[in-house]
Amino acid sequence: MNYNIFYTSDVLCVYIGLWFFPFVHNGPWWKHVTEAWARRHDDNFLLLCYEDLQADLDKNVRIVAEFLGKSLTDEQVARIVKHCSFNSMKNNNTVNYEWYKGQGIATEETSFLRSGKVGDWRNHLSPDIVKRLDEIVTTKLPEDFPIKDTLSM
């Protein structure tokens, strides 16, 4: 099946519309988010938020290392931060979903990893999609789930 989904605003809105249902990989979104949130206090589970990673990747690398019981030097942390930066990930064919293009899921002109900027969805999602996402957040996610970047425009 050829979806050609990534990324124009119109196509992204169609994809997000499908994301409300189990029609796309990892959909519906709130199911795995709710399952993760329920496990947040388990000793063997670490929940990180994208917004926190973007705000301070160095700090979060150290949090992961501590969670894993590993000691890292400042040099090791710096290397990991460089390797895990958005630009590095966007250019790493092992993780950037470039293979989607060969499968007909994405076009040559698009990229699965767009800008990496928190809140950039505001430049791509229609008010109708934002309204639907707000409804899902209020009805499907646990009441105490922290939303880092509010959806309402």
LOMAR-577912 format. One line per field, with one value per residue: x, z, y of N, C-alpha, C, O in turn. Coordinates in pm, 1 decimal. Each point is the difference from the previous one (the first is absolute). Example, Ala and Ser with C-alpha at 12.3 -4.5 7.8 and 13.67 -1.06 7.14 Angstrom:
BEGIN
n.u: [1319.0, -138.6]
n.w: [780.0, -138.5]
n.v: [-569.0, 106.9]
ca.u: [-89.0, 82.0]
ca.w: [0.0, 6.0]
ca.v: [119.0, 119.0]
c.u: [90.0, -77.0]
c.w: [0.0, 73.0]
c.v: [120.0, 109.0]
o.u: [103.6, 50.9]
o.w: [66.5, 16.9]
o.v: [-1.9, 110.8]
REM end
This chain:
BEGIN
n.u: [83.9, -131.4, 155.0, 201.5, 88.1, 182.5, -67.6, -200.0, 5.6, 7.1, 197.0, 117.3, -72.2, 80.5, 203.7, 27.8, -49.4, 169.7, 117.5, -154.8, 89.7, -136.9, -29.0, 30.9, 173.5, -10.1, -100.0, -119.3, 6.2, -209.3, -33.7, 93.1, -125.1, -190.8, 23.7, 38.5, -168.9, -110.4, 113.2, -139.7, -172.5, -66.1, 15.6, -160.6, -74.9, 66.3, -85.5, 17.0, 70.7, -154.2, -208.0, -68.9, -102.3, -213.0, -148.7, -39.4, 70.7, 99.0, -127.6, -82.9, 147.8, 13.8, -153.8, 30.6, 137.7, -76.9, -121.6, 136.8, -31.8, -82.2, 201.8, -86.9, 136.2, 137.2, 199.5, 17.1, 27.6, 203.5, 134.4, -14.2, 100.8, 221.8, 82.3, 5.4, 195.8, -107.0, 128.7, 66.0, -131.7, -1.9, 180.5, -138.2, 147.2, 166.6, 50.5, 130.0, 38.5, 220.6, 41.6, -33.8, 193.2, 155.2, -55.6, 124.8, 161.0, 194.7, -57.5, 25.0, -208.2, -46.1, -106.8, 106.9, 213.7, -175.8, -154.1, -167.6, -121.2, 106.4, -156.4, 175.0, -36.8, 101.7, 207.7, -56.1, 5.1, -120.1, -94.2, -33.0, 167.9, 39.0, -137.2, 48.3, 151.6, -73.2, -102.2, 135.7, 80.4, -148.2, 22.8, 162.7, 31.5, 180.4, -155.5, 68.9, -143.7, 213.8, -146.9, 136.2, -104.7, -28.0, -177.5, -83.1, -151.9]
n.w: [0.0, -153.5, 165.2, -39.3, 160.4, -83.4, 124.0, -28.2, -38.7, -217.7, -105.7, 24.8, -123.2, -208.5, -46.4, -8.5, -200.9, -144.3, 7.7, -118.1, -199.0, 32.1, -51.8, 202.9, -141.8, 112.9, -170.3, 78.3, -104.4, -32.1, -195.7, -196.1, -108.1, -102.6, -202.0, -173.6, -97.6, -135.4, -190.3, -29.2, 75.8, -207.3, 140.2, -77.2, 143.5, -214.4, 152.7, -218.1, 79.3, -156.5, 82.0, 107.7, -123.2, -59.6, 156.5, 17.7, -205.1, -7.5, 18.4, -196.9, -101.6, 63.1, -94.8, -210.3, -37.2, 43.7, -161.1, -149.1, 119.7, -133.6, -16.8, 37.7, -166.2, 101.9, 45.3, 184.2, 196.7, 52.7, 82.9, 219.9, 148.3, 20.7, 132.3, 211.0, -65.9, 66.1, 59.6, 213.5, 164.6, 30.7, 125.0, 173.1, -162.9, 143.7, -9.3, -178.7, 49.0, 25.5, 177.7, 154.7, 20.6, 129.8, 196.5, -49.0, 150.3, -105.4, 41.1, -222.3, -68.4, 20.8, 170.4, 16.4, -64.3, 129.4, 152.1, 40.3, -154.9, 190.6, -9.9, -42.6, 184.5, 156.6, -11.9, 170.0, 213.6, -102.9, -75.4, -219.0, -142.2, -61.8, -156.2, -214.0, -100.3, -79.8, -199.0, -178.0, -79.6, -114.1, -214.4, -126.0, -16.7, 54.7, 153.7, 72.5, -162.4, 44.3, 17.3, -125.6, -141.8, 121.9, 52.6, 204.8, -166.6]
n.v: [-116.7, 92.9, -2.2, -92.7, -129.8, -90.1, 161.7, -80.1, 217.2, 57.0, 8.5, 188.1, 170.8, -0.7, 81.0, 222.5, 87.1, -15.4, 189.6, 113.8, -40.9, -173.7, 216.9, 88.2, 17.9, -193.1, -102.0, 168.2, 197.8, 68.6, -102.4, 52.2, 151.5, -57.9, -97.1, 136.1, 107.5, -139.8, 29.3, 171.5, -119.5, -54.7, -176.2, -135.6, 155.8, 2.4, 137.1, -52.5, 195.6, -48.3, 27.1, -185.7, -157.6, 38.7, -59.6, -221.1, 56.3, 200.9, 182.0, 67.9, 134.0, 213.0, 131.2, 71.0, 174.0, 204.9, 99.3, 98.2, 186.5, 160.0, -94.6, 203.0, -67.1, 145.5, -94.5, -126.7, 103.6, 76.5, -160.1, -43.9, 134.7, -21.4, -161.2, 78.0, 83.4, 184.8, 173.1, -8.8, 76.2, 222.7, 46.4, -29.0, -47.9, 37.4, 218.4, 23.7, -213.5, 22.7, -130.8, 160.7, 115.5, -94.8, 92.7, 181.4, -41.2, -28.0, 211.9, -7.0, 50.2, -217.4, 101.9, -196.1, 2.4, 48.2, 61.8, -142.3, 104.7, 48.9, -160.0, -135.9, -120.6, 127.8, -86.6, -137.0, 64.4, -159.7, 188.6, -32.6, 40.2, 212.4, 83.6, -49.6, 132.1, 197.3, -14.7, 2.2, 193.3, 122.6, -62.9, 82.7, 222.2, -121.6, -52.0, -201.5, -56.8, -58.7, 164.4, -128.1, -137.3, 183.7, -125.9, 16.5, 7.3]
ca.u: [-83.9, 80.1, -64.8, 66.5, -54.3, 83.6, -75.9, -58.6, -100.3, -123.7, 22.9, 21.5, -131.1, -63.9, 68.9, -42.1, -137.9, 5.2, 71.0, -101.1, -52.1, 111.0, 29.6, 139.4, 97.0, -3.5, -127.5, -18.0, 108.7, -25.8, 7.1, 134.0, 33.5, -69.2, 68.3, 129.0, -26.6, -38.7, 120.9, 102.9, 61.2, 68.9, 144.6, 72.7, -60.9, 37.0, -81.8, 58.2, -82.7, 74.9, 22.4, 109.8, 122.6, 36.2, 38.5, 129.8, 39.7, 110.1, -59.7, -76.0, 96.7, 45.5, -112.5, -4.6, 117.5, -24.9, -104.4, 62.5, 108.7, 125.8, 72.2, 53.3, 82.9, -55.0, 30.7, -95.2, -130.5, 6.6, -7.2, -137.0, -84.8, 23.2, -56.7, -145.7, -59.8, -98.6, 65.6, 69.3, -101.1, -62.4, 93.7, 40.4, -93.9, -39.3, -113.5, -80.0, -110.3, 20.2, -42.2, -141.0, -5.8, 12.3, -121.3, -113.9, -76.2, 33.9, 53.0, 139.8, 7.6, -42.7, 81.6, -73.5, 41.7, -18.2, 82.2, 46.5, -33.6, -118.5, -107.4, -5.6, -127.3, -87.2, 19.0, -38.8, -129.7, -116.6, -76.7, -87.1, 82.3, 36.9, -120.4, -15.5, 106.3, -37.4, -105.3, 64.2, 78.9, -88.1, -85.8, 70.3, 119.6, -27.2, -17.6, 124.8, 105.2, 48.8, 18.7, 110.3, -23.6, -145.3, -44.7, -86.3, 67.9]
ca.w: [0.0, -12.6, 72.1, -27.6, 106.9, 68.1, 88.8, -32.9, 102.7, -30.1, 15.8, 142.2, 64.4, -32.2, 80.0, 139.0, 5.3, 8.7, 124.5, 104.5, -10.0, -13.2, -141.2, -27.9, 92.9, 134.5, 28.3, 34.5, 79.3, 143.5, 61.3, 54.3, 95.6, 124.8, 56.3, 54.9, 117.3, 108.8, 46.2, 29.4, 131.8, 3.3, 17.2, -123.2, -106.3, 0.6, -94.8, -39.3, -91.6, -108.5, 32.3, 97.0, -72.7, -80.0, 89.0, 64.1, -35.8, 89.0, 127.7, -18.2, -19.7, 135.8, 65.7, -55.7, 50.5, 141.0, 1.5, -41.1, 92.0, -70.5, 27.1, -124.6, 9.4, -74.4, -141.9, -50.0, -9.7, -114.7, -122.3, -10.7, -33.3, -141.7, -80.4, 16.3, -33.5, -107.5, -131.5, -19.8, -22.6, -130.0, -104.5, 25.8, -71.4, 84.8, 85.2, -51.7, -81.5, -142.8, -71.5, -37.3, -138.0, -84.9, 16.4, -52.0, 110.2, 0.2, -127.2, 4.1, 41.9, 138.8, 101.7, 118.5, 105.0, -60.2, 51.1, 134.4, 88.5, 82.3, -36.8, -144.3, -49.3, -24.7, -139.0, -91.3, 28.9, -16.2, 123.9, 22.8, 55.6, 135.3, 82.8, 21.9, 91.3, 133.3, 50.4, 38.3, 119.9, 116.0, 21.8, -9.1, 83.4, 143.1, 44.3, 52.5, -100.7, -25.3, -139.6, 2.9, -99.1, -15.9, -137.7, -39.2, -70.0]
ca.v: [116.7, 120.5, 109.0, 128.0, 82.0, 99.1, 82.1, 128.7, 26.1, -72.8, -143.1, -22.7, 1.0, -128.3, -100.7, 18.2, -48.6, -146.5, -30.7, -11.3, -135.8, -96.3, -18.6, 32.4, -56.6, 58.7, 65.3, 140.0, 57.4, 6.8, -132.7, -26.8, 105.8, -35.0, -117.3, 45.5, 82.2, -90.7, -69.0, 101.0, -19.8, -128.9, 14.7, -27.7, 79.7, 141.5, 74.5, 128.1, 78.5, 62.4, 140.0, 4.8, -33.4, 116.3, 109.5, -26.1, -136.3, -37.9, -40.7, -122.8, -108.8, -34.5, -68.1, -136.3, -72.0, -31.7, -101.4, -126.2, -31.0, 22.4, 122.6, 55.0, 119.7, 113.8, -22.8, -99.6, 66.3, 90.9, -81.3, -50.8, 114.7, 31.3, -108.3, -2.8, 129.0, -10.8, 2.9, -127.0, -103.6, 25.8, -41.6, -138.2, -88.2, -111.9, 37.6, 110.8, -52.3, 24.5, -120.8, 18.1, 46.5, -117.5, -81.3, 74.7, 58.8, 142.2, 46.6, 42.1, 139.5, 14.5, -63.6, -41.2, 92.0, 131.9, 109.3, -30.1, 111.8, -16.5, 91.7, 24.0, -50.7, 115.2, 40.9, -106.9, -61.7, 85.6, 19.2, -116.3, -107.4, 42.1, -19.3, -145.0, -42.2, 49.6, -89.1, -126.5, 24.5, 12.8, -117.7, -128.8, -5.4, 13.5, 137.4, 54.4, -6.4, 136.0, 42.1, 96.4, 105.3, -3.2, -8.9, 112.1, 109.0]
c.u: [89.1, -72.8, 57.0, -38.4, 86.1, 49.2, -41.4, -109.6, -127.7, 15.6, 22.6, -133.5, -76.4, 61.3, -41.6, -143.8, -5.6, 58.8, -95.4, -52.2, 117.4, 38.0, 145.4, 87.8, -1.3, -128.8, -92.7, 102.1, -24.3, 10.6, 138.8, 44.4, -62.8, 66.2, 133.7, -21.6, -36.0, 122.1, 107.2, 68.4, 71.5, 151.3, 77.8, -52.7, 39.5, -79.8, 64.5, -94.7, 88.6, 34.6, 114.9, 133.4, 47.7, 50.5, 139.2, 40.5, 110.4, -55.1, -72.7, 87.9, 50.1, -109.9, -8.6, 116.4, -20.8, -104.8, 57.3, 115.4, 137.0, 60.1, 61.1, 88.2, -69.3, 23.2, -97.1, -139.0, -3.0, -10.4, -140.9, -94.4, 15.5, -65.9, -152.9, -67.2, -96.4, 67.7, 74.1, -99.8, -64.5, 88.8, 47.3, -102.5, -43.0, -126.9, -95.1, -112.4, 13.3, -43.2, -148.1, -11.8, 8.8, -121.3, -123.9, -85.2, 25.9, 55.5, 144.6, 15.5, -27.1, 93.6, -87.8, 31.4, -0.6, 97.2, 59.3, -34.2, -130.5, -102.5, -11.9, -128.8, -95.0, 8.2, -56.1, -140.0, -113.4, -71.0, -91.7, 78.1, 40.2, -118.0, -19.9, 106.5, -27.7, -106.4, 58.4, 78.8, -91.0, -83.1, 75.2, 121.3, -37.8, -2.2, 130.9, 115.7, 46.7, 18.3, 102.3, -23.7, -148.4, -38.1, -78.5, 80.9, -37.4]
c.w: [0.0, 66.4, -35.4, 102.7, 48.9, -96.1, -72.5, 102.2, -25.8, 24.2, 146.6, 73.3, -29.0, 84.5, 146.1, 15.8, 10.2, 132.7, 118.5, 9.8, -16.0, -145.2, -35.8, 106.3, 130.1, 30.4, 72.3, 103.9, 149.6, 67.7, 58.7, 97.9, 135.7, 67.5, 62.8, 128.0, 120.2, 61.2, 51.1, 134.1, 12.7, 7.7, -130.9, -119.5, 16.6, -109.7, -24.1, -96.6, -102.5, 32.5, 99.5, -66.8, -81.6, 87.7, 58.8, -22.1, 90.7, 132.2, -14.6, -32.3, 136.2, 79.0, -48.4, 53.6, 145.5, 12.9, -32.7, 91.6, -61.7, 38.8, -131.4, 30.0, -76.2, -150.1, -61.4, -16.3, -122.1, -131.8, -21.9, -40.4, -147.2, -89.4, 2.0, -29.4, -117.0, -136.8, -29.8, -31.1, -138.3, -114.4, 14.2, -62.3, 80.3, 78.1, -61.6, -95.1, -148.3, -83.2, -37.0, -146.7, -97.6, 4.9, -55.5, 107.9, 8.2, -136.5, 17.2, 54.3, 148.6, 94.8, 118.5, 116.9, -59.3, 57.8, 137.3, 101.0, 74.8, -42.1, -148.2, -61.7, -34.3, -145.6, -99.8, 21.0, -12.9, 133.8, 30.9, 61.7, 143.1, 94.6, 31.4, 95.8, 142.5, 62.4, 45.9, 128.2, 122.7, 27.2, 6.8, 91.3, 147.3, 41.1, 47.5, -100.0, -34.1, -149.3, 2.4, -93.6, -31.5, -146.3, -44.2, -61.6, 71.3]
c.v: [123.8, 116.4, 136.7, 105.9, 114.5, 105.0, 125.7, 20.6, -78.7, -149.3, -34.5, -2.5, -129.0, -110.8, 9.1, -47.7, -151.5, -45.2, -10.9, -143.2, -96.7, -28.5, 27.6, -63.9, 79.6, 75.8, -96.5, 45.0, -9.0, -135.8, -25.4, 108.4, -31.2, -119.8, 39.3, 79.5, -86.9, -69.6, 95.5, -17.6, -134.9, 23.5, -15.4, 80.6, 146.8, 68.7, 136.0, 69.5, 69.4, 144.2, 16.7, -32.4, 119.5, 115.1, -20.1, -145.2, -51.3, -53.7, -134.1, -120.3, -46.7, -72.9, -145.1, -82.4, -40.8, -109.7, -138.7, -41.6, 16.0, 134.4, 47.5, 120.2, 112.9, -16.9, -101.0, 61.5, 90.8, -77.0, -53.8, 112.3, 35.5, -104.7, 0.4, 133.3, -18.3, -4.2, -129.1, -111.4, 16.6, -48.5, -144.3, -94.6, -121.4, 31.4, 102.2, -41.7, 33.9, -121.0, 6.6, 39.9, -116.7, -92.0, 69.9, 64.2, 150.0, 37.5, 43.7, 141.1, 19.3, -73.0, -36.3, 92.3, 140.3, 102.1, -29.3, 107.1, -28.4, 105.0, 27.6, -53.3, 115.5, 47.6, -100.7, -55.3, 101.0, 18.5, -118.3, -116.0, 34.2, -21.6, -148.0, -52.5, 46.9, -89.7, -133.1, 17.5, 3.4, -124.5, -131.8, -11.1, 12.5, 147.0, 63.7, -5.6, 141.3, 26.0, 112.0, 118.0, -2.9, 2.9, 122.4, 111.5, 126.2]
o.u: [98.5, -101.6, -72.3, -56.9, -54.5, 54.9, 82.3, -46.8, -55.4, -87.0, -47.0, -19.2, -69.2, -72.0, -29.8, -34.5, -83.3, -32.4, 34.5, -63.3, 112.8, 29.2, 43.6, -46.4, 4.3, -3.7, 20.5, 37.2, 90.3, 20.5, 11.3, 77.7, 65.4, 15.4, 35.1, 72.0, 38.1, -5.1, 109.9, 110.8, 60.2, 52.9, 107.4, 14.4, -15.6, 9.0, 17.8, -71.3, 107.6, 111.7, 78.6, 101.9, 119.4, 90.3, 75.0, -17.3, -2.4, 38.9, 10.3, -35.0, 13.3, 29.6, -17.9, -18.1, 28.2, 15.3, -41.5, 61.0, 94.2, -71.5, 65.5, -28.8, -92.1, -84.5, -47.1, -68.3, -98.2, -67.8, -49.8, -85.7, -99.1, -65.4, -63.8, -120.7, 12.5, -34.1, -1.6, 22.5, -24.8, -49.8, 85.2, -110.5, -96.8, -74.9, -102.1, -63.4, -100.0, -36.8, -44.2, -95.1, -70.4, -22.0, -108.9, -111.0, -82.6, 49.2, 46.0, 105.1, 11.1, 86.9, -86.0, -89.1, 83.0, 112.4, 103.6, 44.1, -101.6, 33.1, -87.9, -34.2, -85.8, -94.3, 3.8, -59.2, 11.5, 16.3, -21.2, -48.6, -2.3, 17.9, -30.7, -28.9, 23.5, 5.7, -41.0, -6.5, 34.1, -44.6, -48.2, 34.1, -100.6, 72.1, 19.9, 114.7, -81.9, 77.4, -22.9, 40.3, -46.2, 68.3, 8.6, 103.2, 44.1]
o.w: [73.5, -50.5, 4.3, -34.7, 61.4, -103.0, -15.2, 59.9, 92.7, 59.6, 47.0, 88.8, 87.8, 55.9, 62.7, 101.6, 73.0, 49.2, 103.0, 98.8, -21.9, -34.2, -111.0, 108.8, -1.6, 93.9, -8.9, 89.9, 75.3, 121.2, 117.4, 91.3, 103.2, 122.1, 107.4, 97.9, 112.7, 115.6, 34.5, 18.3, 103.6, -62.6, -15.6, -115.0, 107.8, -116.7, 92.9, -76.1, 32.7, -25.5, -10.9, 31.5, -4.4, -39.2, 15.4, 88.0, 40.3, 43.9, 87.7, 35.4, 24.0, 76.7, 80.4, 39.1, 37.3, 81.4, 57.1, -20.3, 38.4, 23.2, -70.2, 89.8, -78.1, -81.3, -112.0, -99.4, -74.3, -92.4, -112.6, -86.4, -68.8, -98.5, -98.7, 19.7, -77.7, -83.2, -113.4, -90.3, -69.5, -104.7, -77.0, 51.9, -36.3, 35.9, 61.7, -61.5, -71.7, -116.7, -88.4, -68.3, -101.0, -90.6, 0.7, -27.8, 53.6, -73.7, 112.3, 54.5, 50.1, -41.9, 39.9, 77.2, -84.8, -48.6, 35.9, 114.8, -60.5, -12.2, -40.9, -112.6, -87.2, -52.1, -120.7, -93.9, 43.1, 90.0, 116.9, 92.2, 87.1, 111.8, 113.6, 85.8, 95.3, 119.5, 102.7, 89.3, 103.7, 112.9, 63.7, 44.7, 33.2, -55.8, -15.2, 37.1, -34.7, -66.8, 59.9, 30.0, -71.1, -82.7, -115.8, 53.0, -38.8]
o.v: [5.0, 47.7, 99.5, 103.5, 91.7, -39.2, 90.3, -96.9, -59.0, -63.5, -103.7, -83.1, -51.5, -82.8, -101.7, -60.4, -53.8, -108.1, -57.9, -37.0, 44.1, -114.6, -30.9, -33.8, 123.0, 79.4, -121.0, -75.3, -36.4, -6.2, -35.1, -28.4, 15.0, -2.4, -48.9, -19.5, 31.7, -42.0, -43.6, 50.2, -28.2, 91.8, 58.2, -41.4, 57.3, -38.2, 78.8, -65.5, 50.3, 45.1, 94.2, 61.6, 29.5, 73.8, 96.4, -84.4, -116.3, -108.3, -85.8, -112.6, -120.0, -91.6, -91.5, -115.3, -113.8, -91.1, -100.8, -105.0, -69.3, 97.5, -77.1, 79.3, -23.7, 37.7, 19.6, -24.5, 0.1, 44.8, -0.8, -18.7, 24.4, 34.5, -36.7, 13.7, -94.7, -84.1, -47.8, -80.6, -98.5, -41.3, -44.4, -15.2, -66.8, -90.8, 30.3, 85.8, 2.8, 13.6, -73.4, -38.1, -1.6, -80.3, -57.3, 45.5, 73.7, -85.4, 20.8, 33.5, 111.9, -76.5, 78.5, 35.7, 32.9, 12.2, 56.0, -6.8, -34.2, 117.9, 75.9, 36.1, -13.6, 59.6, 24.0, -53.3, 114.8, -82.5, -32.1, -65.5, -87.0, -48.3, -36.0, -83.5, -74.4, -29.0, -54.2, -84.6, -57.1, -20.6, -93.6, -109.5, 62.7, 82.6, 120.5, 24.7, 85.1, -68.5, 105.0, 112.4, -89.3, 60.3, 40.8, 41.2, 108.2]
REM end
